């Protein structure tokens, strides 16, 4: 059993806390705790996996590079980020707790 609120905030101050909850050949489930961390300006996520995200606590902003628009996620909001949809996380609250489900795309 996993409790999404059972973690030490100090562990997430310097870099995001990423905990693997489940993984098999098709999917990966992670809890991510952010404390204001964002994507560096010179980096863009361009994943080979579909990613379904839910903000469990706090809020965040994801910027979609090719579309030129941002989406604000508040507690309880979910978003599907399809493989190849280039994005950056431009804001996270302190804390922001994410549930992320990655669907591995066949090669």
Secondary structure, 3 states (H helix, E strand, C coil): CCCCCCCCHHHHCCCCEEEEEEECCCEEEEEEEEECCCCCCCCCECCCEEEEEEEEECEEEEEECCCCEEEEEECCCEEEECCCCCEEEEEECEEEEEEEEEEECCC
